[in-house]
Amino acid sequence: MSGPSPSFPESARVALANTQLRRNMGYATQTIRAKRALVVDELPDWEELRETGRAIKESVLRHLDEHLEALEQSVTRAGGQVHWARDADEANRIIAGIVSGHGATEIAKVKSITSDEIKLNEALAARGIEAIETDLAELIIQLDGDESSHFLVPAIHRNRAEIREIFLEHLDVDELSDDPRELAEAARLHLREKFLSARVGVSGANFAIAETGSVLVVESEGNGRMCTTLPPVLISLMGIEKVLPTFQDLEVFLQLLPRSSTGERMNPYTSVWTGTSEGDGPQEFHLVLLDNGRTAVLRDEIGRQTLNCIRCSACLNVCPVYSRTGGHAYNSVYPGPIGAILTPQLVGIHAAESLPYASTLCGACYEVCPVKINIPEVLVHLRGKVVRHKQAEHSGWRARLDPEAAAMAAMARVFSSRARYERAQRLARLGQAPLARRGPISHLPGGLMSGWTAMRDLKALPQRTFREWWVERDGSRADA
């Protein structure tokens, strides 16, 4: 059994020491940001689209039960089968059972962060079933035994020279340059036979339409189209928040999503299927609806807006923290600002208490979010939950031994009395003398305090407070 994941600060410290990673991340995120800015500026009604997207998603969450029941009826009517999964274990059992029931020992898989959330590949491997990743970046990650660090570009932390070495080691090629066209061709040749031989395809879902039962996947390479049309059996795994009421709602999201994600006006491949059709495409379709903590998120009036996310990754590309540390530092399949608020809500605040602090609260993520998730608001909300959780966990004598809790308690006592507060001011002026000889305090002693001044100066206390100045000026006590 593996131990607990390291905290974000621990992982970030390791990532920041990797100069190649920082170069890779900086170049990639800047490139995507620039492309997004160009195509967004083309639309005079971009802000209206964002507001419409937010309104649709919030309406969906208010009536989620009704839309999901309508979706189940529509999928069933169109010849598909719907399965409800309360958690990761149940979803993995359902999918593995379908695959095994058809005697298949491998599946062709479309990139799906939801399948990564439930660790589907590992669960299938434990049952003797191999999941073949067909997205180019996911293939790179799988071959190297690595993990994704970005929603749309899972291998964003790798440059093409590193990818060349991975392909030379794992693919049946003797010579290969680091030219992107040659790298893509090597992957294409490797995957072609997998597409043709797979008996079961597995996909995620960007959206599903309640009124028609249609499921939609957008992608840029065409591998998704192969996986959702060639195998005789198709399984789609979808978080319950991905449902949309009507087909017309797609008009909004098919403008918001590609511009916010890949910086394109539209996705190169938009695949939509509705149930099954005799002689055309998969003859058996299964839709697995996953909860896995989402209904718990719905109960939080502030945190529930996190479920509006359409996985575009725009917040990752503008985040000054993510662009320097990369996605692995978050120790979650959901990295970046959205991961910092989604992961603690799905797995529990106790299991990811450092993530709400993995932010400068600069607000850039909120500015670019196509569905206007107020990520800074949720971060502050979750930080409050972390504090309350720690207080409950370290009650009594344990709280008194915690340096931060003891400091806050002492400050509360000082601030509750004017006499104590003014006495503390006088003592602080005397105590700062050795540290503030040249104005600002640039270094504080001790491990915790020196960490504060390592990145910022602390303004020294003035020699006179406002009250003292007023008394000297007015000649009477300043009781106001």
Secondary structure, 3 states (H helix, E strand, C coil): CCCCCCCHHHHHHHHHCCHHHHHHHHHHHHHHHHHHHHHHHCCCCHHHHHHHHHHHHHHHHHCHHHHHHHHHHHHHHCCCEEEEECCHHHHHHHHHHHHHHCCCCEEEECCCHHHHHCCHHHHHHCCCCEEEECCHHHHHHHHHCCCCCCCCCCCCCCCHHHHHHHHHHHCCCCCCCCCHHHHHHHHHHHHHHHHHHCCEEEECCCEEECCCCEEEEEECCCHHHHHHHCCCEEEEEEEHHHEECCHHHHHHHHHHHHHHHCCCCCCCEEEEEECCECCECCCEEEEEEECCCHHHHHCCCCHHHHHHCCCCCHHHHHCCCHHHHCCHHHCCCCCHHHHHHHHHHHHCHHHCCCHHHCCCCCCHHHHHCCCCCCHHHHHHHHHHHHHHHHHHHCCCHHHHHCHHHHHHHHHHHHHCCHHHHHHHHHHHHHHCCCCCCCCCECCCCCHHHHHHHCCCCECCCCCCCHHHHHHHHHCCCCCC
